[in-house]
């Protein structure tokens, strides 16, 4: 496999058995509300910003402390990709293995158990449990996660998978990833509606109330873009303090 985005020293890992089961269910699901993947990923990104803000308030040193706390949503029609980027706490290489390669959240484990008992009828239970980060595979043939952790001096890495039995991780050049997480989804042929600004705008409207947003649209033959600029307010949770557990405990990308 060719290592994308200028990375080197690629390593390959197998998914945990439960994770493979979840991915198989999600990838082949007939669930109609596939836009849930955007809600899940934007929620992860929002929590990541809030955890970064919490670190700053507590006096911890973070990389690029003057970098604005924001979420951007970019659609590239030429590459047929949609990218959700946040400037939050990011993921280390070990966190990519433990959080993206395994199921850690009880809700995801319950999803797999329920899917087994119902014969894999994911469309009836995805809305009940949610599947976090893995929902990206409902609309994508491949997912790349580039990240630079917020701890100064940490090496950025690229996680990449086609949602089958394995994933790869490789270090990235410093210039390839700013602090935070960049999730790039290579869309399936029947999910190209998410490249349209109007479709992204619909989902953005649903997110109103959880973040203060501004938008921009890049008038180009290559791409359209929507920027969700999340402005942090207050010292006790503010706009994005929806999940206290993410700030005090688990990582936002824990599935």
C-alpha positions as CSV (number, residue, x, y, z in Angstrom):
1,X,0.0,0.0,0.0
2,X,1.3,3.4,-0.9
3,X,1.7,5.7,2.1
4,X,-0.4,8.9,1.5
5,X,0.2,12.5,2.5
6,X,4.0,12.3,2.7
7,X,4.4,9.9,5.6
8,X,7.1,7.3,6.1
9,X,7.7,4.1,8.1
10,X,4.2,2.7,7.8
11,X,3.1,0.0,10.3
12,X,0.1,-2.3,9.9
13,X,-2.3,-3.4,12.6
14,X,-5.3,-5.7,12.8
15,X,-8.6,-4.5,14.2
16,X,-9.9,-6.0,17.5
17,X,-12.4,-8.7,16.7
18,X,-15.4,-6.7,18.1
19,X,-14.3,-3.7,16.0
20,X,-14.2,-5.8,12.9
21,X,-17.7,-7.0,13.6
22,X,-18.9,-3.4,14.2
23,X,-17.2,-2.2,11.0
24,X,-18.8,-5.0,8.9
25,X,-22.2,-4.1,10.2
26,X,-21.8,-0.4,9.7
27,X,-20.2,-0.7,6.2
28,X,-23.0,-2.9,4.9
29,X,-25.8,-1.1,6.7
30,X,-29.0,0.0,5.0
31,X,-29.5,2.7,7.6
32,X,-31.0,5.6,5.8
33,X,-29.9,8.4,8.2
34,X,-26.3,8.3,7.0
35,X,-25.7,11.9,7.8
36,X,-25.3,10.7,11.4
37,X,-21.6,10.3,10.5
38,X,-21.3,14.1,10.3
39,X,-23.1,14.6,13.6
40,X,-20.9,12.0,15.3
41,X,-17.6,13.5,13.9
42,X,-18.6,17.1,14.6
43,X,-19.5,16.1,18.2
44,X,-16.1,14.4,18.6
45,X,-14.4,17.5,17.2
46,X,-16.4,19.8,19.5
47,X,-15.4,17.7,22.5
48,X,-11.8,17.8,21.4
49,X,-11.9,21.6,21.4
50,X,-13.4,21.7,24.8
51,X,-10.8,19.3,26.3
52,X,-8.1,21.5,24.8
53,X,-9.7,24.6,26.3
54,X,-9.8,22.8,29.7
55,X,-6.1,22.1,29.4
56,X,-5.4,25.7,28.7
57,X,-7.5,26.9,31.6
58,X,-5.7,24.5,33.9
59,X,-2.3,25.9,32.9
60,X,-1.0,22.9,30.9
61,X,1.4,23.6,28.1
62,X,-0.1,22.9,24.6
63,X,1.3,23.1,21.1
64,X,0.5,26.2,19.1
65,X,-1.3,27.9,22.0
66,X,-2.4,30.8,19.8
67,X,-4.1,28.5,17.2
68,X,-7.8,29.4,17.1
69,X,-10.2,26.7,18.5
70,X,-12.3,25.8,15.4
71,X,-13.8,23.1,13.4
72,X,-13.7,23.2,9.6
73,X,-15.7,21.1,7.2
74,X,-14.3,20.8,3.6
75,X,-15.7,19.0,0.6
76,X,-13.4,18.4,-2.4
77,X,-15.4,17.4,-5.5
78,X,-12.3,16.5,-7.5
79,X,-11.0,14.1,-4.9
80,X,-14.5,13.1,-3.8
81,X,-13.5,13.6,-0.1
82,X,-15.1,15.3,2.8
83,X,-12.8,16.4,5.6
84,X,-13.6,17.4,9.2
85,X,-10.8,19.2,11.0
86,X,-10.5,20.4,14.6
87,X,-7.7,22.2,16.4
88,X,-8.3,20.4,19.7
89,X,-6.3,17.9,21.7
90,X,-5.4,15.5,18.9
91,X,-4.4,11.9,19.0
92,X,-1.0,10.3,19.7
93,X,0.2,7.2,17.9
94,X,-0.7,5.0,20.9
95,X,-4.2,6.6,21.2
96,X,-4.8,5.9,17.5
97,X,-4.1,2.2,18.3
98,X,-6.1,2.1,21.5
99,X,-9.1,4.3,20.5
100,X,-9.5,3.8,16.7
101,X,-8.4,0.2,16.6
102,X,-10.5,-1.1,19.5
103,X,-14.0,-0.6,20.9
104,X,-13.6,1.1,24.3
105,X,-17.0,2.7,24.8
106,X,-19.7,0.6,26.4
107,X,-22.3,2.0,23.9
108,X,-20.4,0.6,21.0
109,X,-20.0,-2.8,22.7
110,X,-23.8,-2.8,23.3
111,X,-24.3,-2.0,19.7
112,X,-22.4,-5.1,18.6
113,X,-24.2,-7.3,21.1
114,X,-27.6,-6.0,20.0
115,X,-26.7,-6.4,16.4
116,X,-25.9,-10.1,17.0
117,X,-29.1,-10.7,18.8
118,X,-31.2,-9.1,16.0
119,X,-29.3,-10.8,13.2
120,X,-27.3,-7.7,12.3
121,X,-30.3,-5.4,11.5
122,X,-28.1,-2.3,12.0
123,X,-30.7,0.1,10.6
124,X,-32.9,-0.5,13.6
125,X,-30.3,0.1,16.3
126,X,-27.7,2.6,14.9
127,X,-29.9,5.4,16.0
128,X,-30.3,3.9,19.5
129,X,-26.6,3.4,20.3
130,X,-24.6,5.5,17.9
131,X,-21.2,4.2,16.6
132,X,-19.0,7.3,17.0
133,X,-16.0,7.5,14.7
134,X,-16.8,4.3,12.9
135,X,-19.9,5.9,11.4
136,X,-17.6,7.4,8.8
137,X,-17.5,4.0,7.1
138,X,-21.2,4.2,6.3
139,X,-20.4,6.7,3.6
140,X,-16.7,6.1,2.9
141,X,-14.6,3.5,1.2
142,X,-11.6,4.7,3.1
143,X,-10.9,7.0,6.1
144,X,-7.6,8.8,6.9
145,X,-7.0,10.4,10.3
146,X,-4.1,12.8,10.4
147,X,-3.3,14.2,13.9
148,X,-0.8,16.3,15.9
149,X,-1.3,15.9,19.6
150,X,-1.6,19.0,21.8
151,X,1.4,18.0,24.0
152,X,4.4,20.0,22.8
153,X,7.0,17.8,21.0
154,X,4.7,14.9,20.1
155,X,5.1,13.5,16.6
156,X,2.1,13.8,14.2
157,X,0.8,10.5,12.7
158,X,-1.5,9.3,10.0
159,X,-4.1,6.5,10.6
160,X,-5.7,5.0,7.5
161,X,-8.1,2.2,6.9
162,X,-10.6,0.9,4.3
163,X,-12.8,-0.5,7.1
164,X,-11.8,-4.2,6.5
165,X,-9.6,-6.2,8.8
166,X,-6.7,-3.8,9.3
167,X,-5.4,-0.3,9.5
168,X,-2.1,1.5,9.0
169,X,-0.3,4.1,11.1
170,X,2.7,6.2,10.0
171,X,4.5,9.3,11.2
172,X,3.8,12.5,9.3
173,X,6.1,15.4,8.5
174,X,5.5,18.3,10.9
175,X,4.1,20.4,8.0
176,X,1.4,17.9,7.1
177,X,-0.7,18.3,10.2
178,X,-1.5,21.2,12.6
179,X,-2.5,20.6,16.2
180,X,-5.7,18.6,16.4
181,X,-7.4,15.9,14.2
182,X,-8.1,15.9,10.4
183,X,-10.6,13.1,9.4
184,X,-10.7,12.7,5.6
185,X,-13.4,10.4,4.2
186,X,-13.2,9.0,0.7
187,X,-16.8,8.9,-0.3
188,X,-18.6,5.9,-1.8
189,X,-20.1,6.4,-5.2
190,X,-23.7,6.6,-3.9
191,X,-22.8,9.2,-1.1
192,X,-21.5,12.0,-3.2
193,X,-24.4,14.3,-2.1
194,X,-22.1,15.2,0.8
195,X,-19.9,17.1,-1.6
196,X,-22.7,19.6,-2.2
197,X,-22.7,22.9,-0.1
198,X,-26.5,22.7,0.2
199,X,-26.3,19.3,1.8
200,X,-23.6,20.3,4.2
201,X,-25.6,23.4,5.0
202,X,-28.6,21.3,6.0
203,X,-26.5,19.3,8.5
204,X,-24.9,22.6,9.7
205,X,-28.3,23.9,10.5
206,X,-29.0,20.9,12.7
207,X,-25.8,21.8,14.7
208,X,-27.0,25.3,15.6
209,X,-27.2,25.7,19.3
210,X,-24.2,23.5,20.1
211,X,-21.6,25.9,18.6
212,X,-21.5,29.5,17.4
213,X,-20.8,29.2,13.7
214,X,-19.6,31.2,10.8
215,X,-19.5,29.9,7.2
216,X,-17.5,30.4,4.1
217,X,-18.0,29.0,0.6
218,X,-15.0,28.6,-1.7
219,X,-16.2,29.3,-5.2
220,X,-13.9,26.9,-7.1
221,X,-14.3,24.1,-9.6
222,X,-12.3,21.9,-7.2
223,X,-14.2,22.3,-3.9
224,X,-16.8,23.9,-1.8
225,X,-16.2,24.5,1.9
226,X,-18.1,25.1,5.1
227,X,-16.3,26.5,8.1
228,X,-17.7,25.9,11.5
229,X,-15.8,28.3,13.7
230,X,-16.6,27.3,17.3
231,X,-16.0,30.2,19.7
232,X,-15.4,29.1,23.2
233,X,-17.3,31.0,26.0
234,X,-16.9,30.9,29.7
235,X,-14.7,28.9,32.0
236,X,-17.3,26.3,33.1
237,X,-18.1,24.5,29.8
238,X,-19.2,27.3,27.6
239,X,-20.7,26.6,24.2
240,X,-19.1,23.2,23.7
241,X,-19.3,21.8,27.2
242,X,-21.9,19.3,26.2
243,X,-20.0,16.2,27.4
244,X,-18.4,16.7,30.8
245,X,-17.0,13.2,30.7
246,X,-14.9,14.1,27.6
247,X,-13.3,16.9,29.5
248,X,-12.7,15.2,32.8
249,X,-12.2,11.6,31.6
250,X,-12.1,9.7,28.2
251,X,-10.8,10.9,24.9
252,X,-13.3,12.5,22.5
253,X,-12.4,9.8,19.8
254,X,-13.1,6.9,22.2
255,X,-15.6,4.8,20.4
